[in-house]
């Protein structure tokens, strides 16, 4: 049976750890409802495949590693959106756009935590409530993010939310991965498969245009598994949902596989670049291209481009999304 433990660590505070009988340990913290650690047994050692800081102070300084992102993941172009005939203005915190909900968004909050254990899984549910107008977003929004691990070496992140009036939501987890377990080694030799024939077209500031581009004969074609190489990604992939797994990441030694399946229409992939290199992480000093963020979510820009779907949540339309990460080792 999977167990959940609650402990206090000096540098990070309270940490919630799920452990199954195969030796997988998944940890999360309440600050930002954040994925903190994922330890798996490989060759007699514990390999931490989640790239992030050890201390809470560092997570507060550089916010997104492992965090729950919202109310809107990605960028709101020109920091405003239209909803039911009204214009809402959000914080322009990056190049005139709103990035990841602004500077006081979900990743900065202390979430209430409720650990749980059943016969099938163990986990922790984090909850947070906004007030109408917080960050420029309408509605009193109640959000729950649940992390749970099972005995099949799969963990899920489930998002549920309600609002008392029409608002927009697009939540994701900003977890960074390196399946070698060392941030000091680049991910260039990791193997990647993404079941996506199209990516969303983006502008120079990384906001989307409402168009999509076929991946055939481009650097974004990961429909057949291949090594990432030096390709820099900050790219919204539009999923086909045609396979058992939407994405597969494999370590260079092929000893660890992370397979992802999501209810979301897209996955944004981001590979860390020169700007992040030199950061001291739990698993070593981060190098250029030292990790890849796997952000399952709605297609960024959907609030402006209904051809991508809808971000609207209201009293009659709750929010629900789930992403499952299956580990093989």
Beta strands, then each sheet from edge to edge (+ up, - down):
strand 1: 3-9
strand 2: 13-19
strand 3: 25-29
strand 4: 34-42
strand 5: 45-48
strand 6: 50-51
strand 7: 68-69
strand 8: 75-76
strand 9: 80-83
strand 10: 86-89
strand 11: 98-99
strand 12: 112-117
strand 13: 121-129
strand 14: 141-150
strand 15: 154-163
strand 16: 167-168
strand 17: 172-173
strand 18: 176-177
strand 19: 191-194
strand 20: 198-202
strand 21: 208-214
strand 22: 226-227
strand 23: 234-238
strand 24: 247-250
strand 25: 257-262
strand 26: 266-271
strand 27: 280-281
strand 28: 284-285
strand 29: 292-297
strand 30: 312-313
strand 31: 319-328
sheet 1: 1+ 2- 3+ 4- 5+
sheet 2: 6+ 18- 29+ 26- 23+ 20- 21+
sheet 3: 7+ 17-
sheet 4: 8+ 11-
sheet 5: 9+ 10-
sheet 6: 12+ 13- 14+ 15- 31+ 25- 24+ 19- 22+
sheet 7: 16+ 30-
sheet 8: 27+ 28-
end
